[in-house]
Amino acid sequence: MHEAPGNAAPDPLRDPAAFLQYLYGVAVRRALPLHNIAAFLPAPPSRESGGRTLVLGAGKAGAAMAQAVEALWPADAPLSGLVVTRYQHIPPRAHGLAQRIDIVEAAHPVPDAAGLLASGRIMALTQNLTKDDLVLCLISGGGSALLTLPADGLTLPDKQRINRELLNSGATIAEINCVRKHLSRVKGGRLAAACAPARVVTLAISDVPGDDPSIIASGPTVPDASRCDDALAILARYAIAVPRGIRAALASGLLETPKPGDPLFERNQVSLIAAPYQSLQAAAQAAREAGLAAHILGDDMQGEAREVGKVHAALARAIVVRSEPFQRPCVILSGGETTVTLREPVAGAHPGRGGRAGEFCLGLAQALQGQAHVHALAADTDGIDGVEDNAGACVGPTTLSRALASGMKIENYLDRNDSYGYFSALGDLVMTGPTFTNVNDFRALLIL
């Protein structure tokens, strides 16, 4: 079973899998909050104003971001607040660091009662803020599920079902979050509205294609250009039912979100402290320092994970066979957020396990057909692929042959979306545990 990478670069010729995991580690470290947040922290309110600083936040990196703020905030400046993160995503607290920001845990990717309670507490903390107060919002991927406060007429079980069906439908993250924003009392700029008239400074770690702050965690502190009609169209496109009263509220525009140009955002500021492309650049530089050419395909690739895997396989084969469009040895890097449309399991078959990184690896391995000289890794930068305990998986020239020797046909695993079962049996899962950041998927192909 592959483990988390160390700091030294392994020899890519002797141990391709270890080298790819090293690149993954470089990408993750580039996105850690403590390495990035200092340059974006605002000054505390002046003593003369009597203003206070309230920290609110949600996301898989929320706890690490909160700890970074505490470590860097002036010891004599008032600081308090509440941040919600995913279960088991609280890093060990630095020795001697007093906890001024409360950190709680909740479920992801489907919300639970703990997230509902935390969201209610966050909204309660916004009461009685003044124009002299500063609200520091720490937002990262996963915040949509963790920051859950259903619109009036919608219950938590309703939200859980709708969320689960959207995740399984193949909808893009932008589509999913459009619906989430319009079915919430906190997302889509509503948290910022609740904080008025205080100044709101949002520090975000992007996990979405295009780095649009209104999509990251469903944009709780930024204006939302999407409309109720858009949410209704998405629900219809994927045949997802909502209660009759909610459908009527959407149709009438009653659940509309605050829009760009709204005066409530005039004093607000948004900064991205880490983004996918920065991590890909860091990995590319590490590959070059190891003597390899490195090429970044993009940080915003979307589509069915298995199909994206096939496209990457076609590129790799072209490089091996024709030395086009790049010459080997080289590293090909890409990021983005693919989707997985769950197939109906065959009667009697075990339900599949795995996330989009593993599904990408299945599609890649099937298309490569044991192509020599090609090694690959795909992993989620938060350390968790979907809801499993792996970050992703590795693929190499012997992947298919080793599986077949054990009686494992890759098409059977693709049919039931069981990347975890396939790569676990081969010992090719990438296991890191939570990384305490999240800049979306990381994919690296090493072509020797």
For each residue, the residues with C-beta under 8 A, 3 or more apart:
1: 427 429 431
2: 17 18 21 394 427 428 429 430 431
3: 21 431 432
4: 21 25 431 432 433
5: 18 21 22 24 25
6: 22 25
7: 25
8: 22
9: 19 22 286 289 290
10: 14 15 18 19 22
11: 14 15 19
12: 15 16 19 290 292 329 446 448
13: 16 448
14: 10 11
15: 10 11 12 18 19
16: 12 13 19 20 375 396 446 448
17: 2 20 21 375 377 394 396 428
18: 2 5 10 15 21 22
19: 9 10 11 12 15 16 22 23 290 446
20: 16 17 23 24 375 376 377 394 444 446
21: 2 3 4 5 17 18 24 25 377 394 430
22: 5 6 8 9 10 18 19 25 26 286
23: 19 20 26 27 283 286 287 331 333 377 444
24: 5 20 21 27 28 283 377 379 381 391 430 442 444
25: 4 5 6 7 21 22 28 29
26: 22 23 29 30 279 282 283 286
27: 23 24 30 31 279 280 282 283 381 439 442
28: 24 25 31 32 279 381 383 432 435 437 442
29: 25 26 32 35 282
30: 26 27 35 274 278 279 281 282 283
31: 27 28 35 36 205 274 275 278 279 381 437 438 439
32: 28 29 35 36 64 274 435 436 437
33: 36 37 61 64 65 67 68 205 273 274 436 437
34: 37 64 67 68 71
35: 29 30 31 32
36: 31 32 33 39 40 273 274
37: 33 34 40 41 65 68 69 72 203 273
38: 41 68 72
39: 36 273
40: 36 37 203 271 273
41: 37 38 69 72 73 136 203
42: 134 136 201 269
43:
44: 53 73 74 77 78 79 134
45: 49 50 51 52 53 132 133 134
46: 49 51
47: 50
48:
49: 45 46 132
50: 45 47 132
51: 45 46 130 132 133 134
52: 45 78 80 133 134
53: 44 45 73 77 78 79 80 81 133 134 135 136
54: 80 81 125 126 129 133 134 135 136 198
55: 66 69 79 80 81 82 83 101 135 136 137 138
56: 81 82 83 122 125 126 135 136 137 138 191 195
57: 62 65 66 81 82 83 84 137 138 139 140 143
58: 62 83 84 85 118 119 122 138 139 140 142 143 146 147 217 220
59: 62 65 85 138 139 140 141 142 143 146 205 217 438
60: 85 86 89 108 140 141 142 382 434 436 437 438
61: 33 64 65 85 89 138 140 141 205 382 436 437 438
62: 57 58 59 65 66 83 84 85 89 103 138 140 143 146
63: 66 67 83 85 89 90 91 103 436
64: 32 33 34 61 67 68 91 436 437
65: 33 37 57 59 61 62 68 69 83 138 140 203 205
66: 55 57 62 63 69 70 81 83 101 103 138
67: 33 34 63 64 70 71 91 93 94 97
68: 33 34 37 38 64 65 71 72
69: 37 41 55 65 66 72 73 79 101 136 138
70: 66 67 73 79 97 98 99 100 101
71: 34 67 68 94 97
72: 37 38 41 68 69
73: 41 44 53 69 70 77 79 100
74: 44 77
75:
76:
77: 44 53 73 74
78: 44 52 53
79: 44 53 55 69 70 73 100 101
80: 52 53 54 55 100 101 102
81: 53 54 55 56 57 66 100 101 102 125 136
82: 55 56 57 101 102 103 104 118 121 122 125
83: 55 56 57 58 62 63 65 66 101 102 103 104 138
84: 57 58 62 103 104 105 106 115 118 119 122 146 147
85: 58 59 60 61 62 63 89 90 103 104 105 106 142 146
86: 60 89 105 106 107 108 142 146 384 434
87: 105 106 107 108
88: 105 434
89: 60 61 62 63 85 86 105 382 434 436
90: 63 85 103 105
91: 63 64 67 436
92:
93: 67 97 99
94: 67 71 97
95:
96:
97: 67 70 71 93 94
98: 70
99: 70 93 102 103
100: 70 73 79 80 81
101: 55 66 69 70 79 80 81 82 83
102: 80 81 82 83 99
103: 62 63 66 82 83 84 85 90 99
104: 82 83 84 85 114 118
105: 84 85 86 87 88 89 90 114
106: 84 85 86 87 111 112 114 115 118 145 146 148
107: 86 87 110 111 112 114 115 145 146
108: 60 86 87 111 142 145 146
109: 142 145 163 167 386 387
110: 107 145 160 163 164 167
111: 106 107 108 115 116 145 146 148 156 159 160 163
112: 106 107 115 116 156 160
113: 116 117 156
114: 104 105 106 107 117 118
115: 84 106 107 111 112 118 119 145 146 147 148
116: 111 112 113 119 120 148 149 150 156
117: 113 114 120 121
118: 58 82 84 104 106 114 115 121 122 146 147
119: 58 84 115 116 122 123 147 148 149 186
120: 116 117 123 124 149
121: 82 117 118 124 125
122: 56 58 82 84 118 119 125 126 147 186 191
123: 119 120 126 149 185 186 191 194
124: 120 121 127
125: 54 56 81 82 121 122
126: 54 56 122 123 129 135 191 194 195 198
127: 124
128:
129: 54 126 133 135 195 196 197 198
130: 51 133 197 198
131: 197 198 199
132: 45 49 50 51 198
133: 45 51 52 53 54 129 130 198 199
134: 42 44 45 51 52 53 54 198 199 201
135: 53 54 55 56 126 129 195 198 199 200 201
136: 41 42 53 54 55 56 69 81 201 203
137: 55 56 57 191 192 200 201 202 203 220 221
138: 55 56 57 58 59 61 62 65 66 69 83 203
139: 57 58 59 143 202 203 204 205 213 216 217 220 221
140: 57 58 59 60 61 62 65 143 204 205 207 216 217 437 438
141: 59 60 61 205 206 207 208 216 217 382 438 439 440
142: 58 59 60 85 86 108 109 145 146 207 217 382 438
143: 57 58 59 62 139 140 146 147 216 217 218 220
144: 147 176 177 180 187 217 218
145: 106 107 108 109 110 111 115 142 148 163
146: 58 59 62 84 85 86 106 107 108 111 115 118 142 143 217
147: 58 84 115 118 119 122 143 144 184 186 187 191 217 218 220
148: 106 111 115 116 119 145 156 159 184 186
149: 116 119 120 123 184 185 186
150: 116 154 155 156 158 159 183 184 185
151: 154 182 183 184 185 246 249 255
152: 185
153: 243 245 246 249
154: 150 151 158 159 183 242 243 246
155: 150 158 159
156: 111 112 113 116 148 150 159 160
157: 160 161
158: 150 154 155 161 162 242 243 246
159: 111 148 150 154 155 156 162 163 183
160: 110 111 112 156 157 163 164
161: 157 158 164 165
162: 158 159 165 166 179 183 240 242
163: 109 110 111 145 159 160 166 167 180
164: 110 160 161 167 168
165: 161 162 168 169 238 240
166: 162 163 169 171 175 176 179 238 240
167: 109 110 163 164 171 176
168: 164 165 341 342
169: 165 166 238 240 341
170: 238 304 339 340 341
171: 166 167 175 176 234 237 238 339
172: 175 176 302 337 339
173: 176 177 208 209 215 337
174: 177 178 208 209 212 215
175: 166 171 172 178 179 234 237
176: 144 166 167 171 172 173 179 180
177: 144 173 174 180 181 187 215 218 219
178: 174 175 181 182 226 230 231 234
179: 162 166 175 176 182 183 231 234 235 240
180: 144 163 176 177 183 184 187 218
181: 177 178 184 187 188 218 219 224 226 231 257
182: 151 178 179 188 226 228 231 250 255 256 257
183: 150 151 154 159 162 179 180 231 242 246 255
184: 147 148 149 150 151 180 181 187 188 190 218
185: 123 149 150 151 152 190
186: 119 122 123 147 148 149 190 191 194 220
187: 144 147 177 180 181 184 190 191 217 218 219 220 257
188: 181 182 184 214 218 219 220 224 226 257 258
189: 192 193 214 219 220 221 222 223 224 257 258 262 264 265
190: 184 185 186 187 193 194 220 257 258
191: 56 122 123 126 137 147 186 187 194 195 220 221
192: 137 189 195 196 200 220 221 222 258 264 265 268
193: 189 190 196 258 264
194: 123 126 186 190 191
195: 56 126 129 135 191 192 198 200 221
196: 129 192 193 264
197: 129 130 131 267
198: 54 126 129 130 131 132 133 134 135 195
199: 131 133 134 135 267 268 269
200: 135 137 192 195 221 267 268 269
201: 42 134 135 136 137 268 269 270 271
202: 137 139 213 221 222 268 269 270 271
203: 37 40 41 65 136 137 138 139 271 273
204: 139 140 213 216 217 270 271 272 273
205: 31 33 59 61 65 139 140 141 216 272 273 274 275 437 438 439
206: 141 211 213 216 272 274 275 276 439 440
207: 140 141 142 216 276 337 381 382 438 439 440
208: 141 173 174 211 212 215 216 337 440
209: 173 174 299 300 301 302 336 337 440
210: 215 300
211: 206 208 216 272 275 276 277
212: 174 208 215 216
213: 139 202 204 206 216 219 222 270 272
214: 188 189 219 222 223 224 225 226
215: 173 174 177 208 210 212 218 219
216: 139 140 141 143 204 205 206 207 208 211 212 213 219
217: 58 59 139 140 141 142 143 144 146 147 187 204 220
218: 143 144 147 177 180 181 184 187 188 215
219: 177 181 187 188 189 213 214 215 216 222 223 224
220: 58 137 139 143 147 186 187 188 189 190 191 192 217
221: 137 139 189 191 192 195 200 202 268 270
222: 189 192 202 213 214 219 265 268 270
223: 189 214 219 257 258 259 260 261 262 265
224: 181 188 189 214 219 257 258 259
225: 214 259 260
226: 178 181 182 188 214 230 231 257
227: 230 231 253 256
228: 182 231 232 250 251 252 253 254 255 256
229: 232 233 250
230: 178 226 227 233 234
231: 178 179 181 182 183 226 227 228 234 235 250 255
232: 228 229 235 236 247 250 251
233: 229 230 236 237
234: 171 175 178 179 230 231 237 238
235: 179 231 232 238 240 241 242
236: 232 233 239
237: 171 175 233 234
238: 165 166 169 170 171 234 235
239: 236
240: 162 165 166 169 179 235
241: 235
242: 154 158 162 183 235 246 247 250
243: 153 154 158 246 247
244: 247 248
245: 153 248 249
246: 151 153 154 158 183 242 243 249 250 255
247: 232 242 243 244 250 251
248: 244 245 251 252
249: 151 153 245 246 252 254 255
250: 182 228 229 231 232 242 246 247 253 254 255
251: 228 232 247 248
252: 228 248 249
253: 227 228 250 256
254: 228 249 250
255: 151 182 183 228 231 246 249 250
256: 182 227 228 253 259
257: 181 182 187 188 189 190 223 224 226
258: 188 189 190 192 193 223 224 262 264 265
259: 223 224 225 256 262
260: 223 225 265
261: 223
262: 189 223 258 259 265
263: 266
264: 189 192 193 196 258 268
265: 189 192 222 223 258 260 262 268
266: 263
267: 197 199 200
268: 192 199 200 201 202 221 222 264 265
269: 42 199 200 201 202
270: 201 202 204 213 221 222
271: 40 201 202 203 204
272: 204 205 206 211 213 275
273: 33 36 37 39 40 203 204 205
274: 30 31 32 33 36 205 206 278 279 437 439
275: 31 205 206 211 272 278 279 299 439
276: 206 207 211 279 280 299 300 335 336 381 439 440
277: 211 280 281 296 299 335
278: 30 31 274 275 281 282 439
279: 26 27 28 30 31 274 275 276 282 283 335 381 439 442
280: 27 276 277 283 284 296 299 333 334 335 442
281: 30 277 278 284 285 296
282: 26 27 29 30 278 279 285 286
283: 23 24 26 27 30 279 280 286 287 294 331 333 442 444
284: 280 281 287 288 294 295 296 331 333
285: 281 282 288 289 294
286: 9 22 23 26 282 283 289 290
287: 23 283 284 290 292 293 294 331 333
288: 284 285 291 292 293 294
289: 9 285 286
290: 9 12 19 286 287
291: 288
292: 12 287 288 329 330 331 446
293: 287 288 326 327 329 330 331
294: 283 284 285 287 288 330 331 333
295: 284 326 330 331 332 333
296: 277 280 281 284 299 333 334
297: 301 315 332 333 334
298: 301 334 335 336
299: 209 275 276 277 280 296 334 335 336 440
300: 209 210 276 335 336
301: 209 297 298 308 334 335 336 338
302: 172 209 336 337 338 339
303: 307 308 338 339
304: 170 307 308 338 339 340 341
305: 308 309 338 339 340 356 357 359 360 363
306: 309 310 340 359 360 362 363 366 414
307: 303 304 310 311 363
308: 301 303 304 305 311 312 336 338 360 363
309: 305 306 312 313 359 360 361 362 363 364 365 366 367 378
310: 306 307 313 314 363 364 366 367
311: 307 308 314 315
312: 308 309 315 316 332 334 360 364 376 443 445
313: 309 310 316 317 363 364 367 368 371 374
314: 310 311 317 318 367
315: 297 311 312 318 319 325 332 445
316: 312 313 319 320 332 368 371 374 376 445 447
317: 313 314 320 321 368 371 374
318: 314 315 321 322 324 325
319: 315 316 322 323 324 325 326 327 328 330 332 447
320: 316 317 328 371 372 373 374 447
321: 317 318
322: 318 319
323: 319 326 327 328
324: 318 319
325: 315 318 319
326: 293 295 319 323 330 332 447
327: 293 319 323 330
328: 319 320 323 373 447 448
329: 12 292 293 446 447 448
330: 292 293 294 295 319 326 327 447
331: 23 283 284 287 292 293 294 295 444 445 446 447
332: 295 297 312 315 316 319 326 444 445 447
333: 23 280 283 284 287 294 295 296 297 442 443 444 445
334: 280 296 297 298 299 301 312 443
335: 276 277 279 280 298 299 300 301 439 440 441 442 443
336: 209 276 298 299 300 301 302 308 440 441
337: 172 173 207 208 209 302 356 440 441
338: 301 302 303 304 305 308 356 359 360 441
339: 170 171 172 302 303 304 305 356
340: 170 304 305 306 355 356 359 386 417
341: 168 169 170 304
342: 168 352 417
343: 352 415 416 417
344:
345: 349 350 351 352 416
346: 349 415 416
347:
348:
349: 345 346 416
350: 345 416 418 421
351: 345 416 418
352: 342 343 345 413 416 417 418 419 420 421
353: 386 388 418 419 420 421
354: 358 359 385 386 388 417 418 419 420 421 422
355: 340 358 359 380 384 385 386 387 388 392 419
356: 305 337 338 339 340 359 360 380 385 386 441
357: 305 360 361 378 379 380 385 391 392 393 419 441 443
358: 354 355 361 362 378 385 386 388 390 392 393 419 420 422 423
359: 305 306 309 338 340 354 355 356 362 363 414 417 419
360: 305 306 308 309 312 338 356 357 363 364 378 441 443
361: 309 357 358 364 365 376 378 392 393 394 395 419 423
362: 306 309 358 359 365 366 410 413 414 419 422
363: 305 306 307 308 309 310 313 359 360 366 367 414
364: 309 310 312 313 360 361 367 368 376 378 395
365: 309 361 362 368 395 399 400 410
366: 306 309 310 362 363 369 400 410 411 414
367: 309 310 313 314 363 364
368: 313 316 317 364 365 371 374 395 397 399 400
369: 366 400
370: 397 398 399 400 401
371: 313 316 317 320 368 374 397
372: 320 397
373: 320 328 397 447 448
374: 313 316 317 320 368 371 395 396 397 445 446 447 448
375: 16 17 20 394 395 396 397 445 446 447 448
376: 20 312 316 361 364 394 395 396 443 444 445 446
377: 17 20 21 23 24 392 393 394 395 430 442 443 444
378: 309 357 358 360 361 364 392 393 441 442 443 444
379: 24 357 383 385 391 392 393 430 432 441 442
380: 355 356 357 383 384 385 386 391 392 438 440 441 442
381: 24 27 28 31 207 276 279 391 435 437 438 439 440 441 442
382: 60 61 89 141 142 207 391 434 435 437 438
383: 28 379 380 391 432 433 434 435
384: 86 355 380 387 388 389 390 391 434
385: 354 355 356 357 358 379 380 388 390 391 392 393 420
386: 109 340 353 354 355 356 358 380
387: 109 355 384
388: 353 354 355 358 384 385 420
389: 384 431 433
390: 358 384 385 393 420 423 424 429 430 431
391: 24 357 379 380 381 382 383 384 385 430 431 432 435
392: 355 357 358 361 377 378 379 380 385 429 430 442
393: 357 358 361 377 378 379 385 390 419 423 428 429 430
394: 2 17 20 21 361 375 376 377 423 428 430
395: 361 364 365 368 374 375 376 377 399 428
396: 16 17 374 375 376 399 428
397: 368 370 371 372 373 374 375
398: 370 401 402
399: 365 368 370 395 396 402 403 426 428
400: 365 366 368 369 370 403 404 410
401: 370 398 404 405
402: 398 399 405 406 426
403: 399 400 406 408 409 410 422 425 426
404: 400 401 407 408 409
405: 401 402
406: 402 403 425 426
407: 404
408: 403 404 412 413 422 425
409: 403 404 412 413
410: 362 365 366 400 403 413 414 422
411: 366 414 415
412: 408 409 415 416 418
413: 352 362 408 409 410 416 418 419 421 422
414: 306 359 362 363 366 410 411 417
415: 343 346 411 412
416: 343 345 346 349 350 351 352 412 413
417: 340 342 343 352 354 359 414
418: 350 351 352 353 354 412 413 421 422
419: 352 353 354 355 357 358 359 361 362 393 413 422 423
420: 352 353 354 358 385 388 390 423 424 429
421: 350 352 353 354 413 418 424 425
422: 354 358 362 403 408 410 413 418 419 425 426
423: 358 361 390 393 394 419 420 426 428 429
424: 390 420 421 427 429
425: 403 406 408 421 422
426: 399 402 403 406 422 423
427: 1 2 424
428: 2 17 393 394 395 396 399 423
429: 1 2 390 392 393 420 423 424
430: 2 21 24 377 379 390 391 392 393 394
431: 1 2 3 4 389 390 391
432: 3 4 28 379 383 391 435
433: 4 383 389
434: 60 86 88 89 382 383 384
435: 28 32 381 382 383 391 432 438
436: 32 33 60 61 63 64 89 91
437: 28 31 32 33 60 61 64 140 205 274 381 382
438: 31 59 60 61 140 141 142 205 207 380 381 382 435
439: 27 31 141 205 206 207 274 275 276 278 279 335 381 442
440: 141 206 207 208 209 276 299 335 336 337 380 381
441: 335 336 337 338 356 357 360 378 379 380 381
442: 24 27 28 279 280 283 333 335 377 378 379 380 381 392 439
443: 312 333 334 335 357 360 376 377 378
444: 20 23 24 283 331 332 333 376 377 378
445: 312 315 316 331 332 333 374 375 376
446: 12 16 19 20 292 329 331 374 375 376
447: 316 319 320 326 328 329 330 331 332 373 374 375
448: 12 13 16 328 329 373 374 375
